[in-house]
Amino acid sequence: MYEDEHRRYQQATQQATKTLATIGKVQQLERELLPTYLFHPTDIIVVLGQDA
């Protein structure tokens, strides 16, 4: 069950990355890095996972 959920998450992440890359640069970040990451005012943030 966990393996299926993980596989679906990985597939969704890959598809989102592929789709978003057609409109601009994509940078994936782990949750732990968010407090110190310097976002540009024009960045578009897309959140995937349990908090999205």
Residue frames relative to the residue before (quaternion, step in Angstrom):
aa qw qx qy qz dx dy dz
M 1.0000 0.0000 0.0000 0.0000 0.00 0.00 0.00
Y 0.6719 0.4745 -0.3001 0.4830 3.59 0.84 -0.95
E 0.6383 0.5404 -0.3301 0.4378 3.57 0.99 -0.85
D 0.6439 0.5173 -0.3208 0.4635 3.60 1.00 -0.79
E 0.6528 0.5088 -0.3097 0.4681 3.57 0.95 -0.88
H 0.6538 0.5111 -0.3060 0.4666 3.57 0.96 -0.89
R 0.6450 0.5222 -0.3117 0.4627 3.58 0.96 -0.88
R 0.6597 0.4964 -0.3088 0.4723 3.60 0.94 -0.86
Y 0.6346 0.5216 -0.3285 0.4661 3.59 1.01 -0.79
Q 0.6576 0.5071 -0.3100 0.4629 3.58 0.92 -0.89
Q 0.6512 0.5086 -0.3121 0.4689 3.59 0.96 -0.83
A 0.6572 0.5037 -0.3092 0.4677 3.58 0.95 -0.86
T 0.6409 0.5219 -0.3172 0.4651 3.57 1.00 -0.82
Q 0.6622 0.4999 -0.3039 0.4683 3.58 0.93 -0.88
Q 0.6651 0.4972 -0.3079 0.4644 3.58 0.92 -0.86
A 0.6474 0.5118 -0.3187 0.4661 3.59 0.96 -0.85
T 0.6469 0.5179 -0.3157 0.4622 3.58 0.94 -0.87
K 0.6561 0.5117 -0.3045 0.4636 3.57 0.93 -0.91
T 0.6796 0.4870 -0.2876 0.4672 3.58 0.90 -0.92
L 0.6900 0.4843 -0.2840 0.4568 3.58 0.86 -0.96
A 0.6071 0.5733 -0.3512 0.4235 3.60 1.09 -0.65
T 0.6019 0.5641 -0.3685 0.4286 3.60 1.16 -0.38
I 0.7471 0.3692 -0.2214 0.5064 3.59 1.21 -0.35
G 0.8134 -0.1353 0.0807 0.5600 3.59 1.22 -0.10
K 0.7236 -0.4104 0.3371 0.4407 3.50 -1.39 -0.12
V 0.1765 -0.7753 0.6000 0.0884 3.58 -1.05 0.81
Q 0.0188 -0.7731 0.6339 -0.0114 3.56 -0.94 0.95
Q 0.1806 -0.7832 0.5865 0.1002 3.57 -0.62 1.10
L 0.0723 -0.7986 0.5974 0.0042 3.54 -0.94 0.96
E 0.4106 -0.6504 0.5725 0.2839 3.52 -1.17 0.60
R 0.6687 -0.5346 0.3548 0.3758 3.55 -1.16 0.67
E 0.6472 0.5557 -0.3221 0.4107 3.59 0.97 -0.84
L 0.6867 0.4998 -0.2792 0.4481 3.59 1.15 -0.56
L 0.4839 0.7149 -0.4176 0.2837 3.59 1.17 -0.38
P 0.6674 0.5203 -0.3453 0.4057 3.67 0.81 -0.79
T 0.7678 0.3553 -0.1971 0.4954 3.60 1.09 -0.57
Y 0.5104 0.6490 -0.4261 0.3697 3.60 1.24 -0.04
L 0.3068 -0.7537 0.5555 0.1709 3.56 -0.93 0.91
F 0.1644 -0.7979 0.5771 0.0571 3.54 -0.40 1.27
H 0.3944 -0.6738 0.5721 0.2513 3.55 -1.17 0.67
P 0.6122 -0.5895 0.3747 0.3706 3.63 -1.00 0.69
T 0.7237 0.4213 -0.2574 0.4821 3.61 1.11 -0.53
D 0.4101 0.7117 -0.4756 0.3148 3.61 1.25 0.09
I 0.2429 -0.7226 0.6281 0.1561 3.52 -1.19 0.67
I 0.2112 -0.7996 0.5560 0.0832 3.56 -0.71 1.11
V 0.0423 -0.7656 0.6419 -0.0002 3.55 -0.92 1.00
V 0.1543 -0.8047 0.5711 0.0510 3.57 -0.70 1.09
L 0.0504 -0.7764 0.6282 0.0038 3.54 -0.94 0.98
G 0.6355 0.5451 -0.3956 0.3775 3.55 -1.12 0.60
Q 0.8204 -0.3076 0.1883 0.4437 3.51 -1.33 -0.25
D 0.7251 0.4180 -0.2498 0.4870 3.62 1.09 -0.55
A 0.5888 0.5975 -0.3639 0.4047 3.58 1.24 -0.02
